[in-house]
């Protein structure tokens, strides 16, 4: 009988859902930027990334005739069109395009995050944790 009681107690404990605390929330940092054509925006400066970053969600939009890209590097792209170390790129052929991701991607310490639109405006919505 003791063994049956122990098994029932263990199974009841395992079946209980975990409580999510505010400190455990995912994607605590968030940006929603409109990016003008041929513009580079710094989202996270390399000096601010002291623990590493986990990108949680990303939504990129590129309007007709342009491209929008999210980059991770130790410095900003020198100019629009300097495609170095892209994470995601979306091209706006025809009437524009969207790209959505909910995959976690690790960005190492000392690396910044940048978004760039080339040729036409774009947009980014992104969440991350440090």
Secondary structure, DSSP 8 states (H G I E B T S, - for coil): -HHHHHHHHHHHHHHS-----GGG-S--EEEEEEE-TTEEEEEE-GGG-SS-EEEEEEEEEE-TT-EEEEEEESS--SSTT---SEEEEEE--TT-EEEEE---EEE-TT-EEEEEEESS-EEEEEEEE-
